[in-house]
Amino acid sequence: MNQKVLYEEMCPQEFLEKIKKCPVAYLPLGTLEWHGPHLPLGADGIQSQELFIRVAEKIGGIVLPKLFLGPDRYFHNPNQELYGMDIYTGGTIIPYEMQQLPGSAYWMPDEQYQELIRRIAANLTRAGFKILVGHGHGPSIWQFEKMKTELKEKYDLICVTAFDFLQDEVFGYQYDHAAANETWITQNVRPDLVQMERILSGKEIPVGMAGKDPRKFGDENYGREIVEKNVEAMSKGLKEILTRCFQKYTEE
Ligand SMILES: [Zn+2]
């Protein structure tokens, strides 16, 4: 299907028709973050936006531009800021020293991030949306999940993530960091951006990857299955919420 689903590409009339049919906004909670030597720095937003595009093409709704700032664990010494995968905390495929990983440029404090999400929600409600789907970078999802009740009460926005429709260690969407899950998802949605040879050659050390080793676990079929299962689950779940809401609206 080749219909327009990206917010920034729509003219006002197209936007109005879309939102009337399906008042769902999809927000890719991205980062610009080291995802191993083999994945693009924008992997978080790329994966979630590609999932959203597929769901929007299937059931409707409008996909927002990717955010690239997000929260994460943080360590500050007099000379530099370290955050996220810079700080070795265990669970990674290869142990490594704390270090500034190349390319990462995304960190912001939790409170500022919550304020950003509030402003986005206020603007989306004003534009006419009823449901906000957020997904992407782990710590961004956790903050977003914590704000669900507040966003419903303050802005009348029903907020959900991909985890509300499919929670599974193997087939959940973006369930690890740059390891088998994220690697094979990215390989499925944007194969042109993945450089597997960088971790297969043994020349580059795959630091900052947490989860199952993508060189030993998963393949192209695994990536395809994750994407298909999540498109299916999210489409079904959102349709159920929409039906419930529309019934509520007609009753009122
Ligand atoms: Zn990620």
Boltz pocket constraint, residues with backbone or C-beta under 6 A from the ligand:
constraints:
  - pocket:
      binder: B
      contacts: [[A, 35], [A, 43], [A, 44], [A, 136], [A, 137], [A, 138], [A, 174], [A, 176], [A, 177], [A, 178], [A, 182]]
      max_distance: 6.0
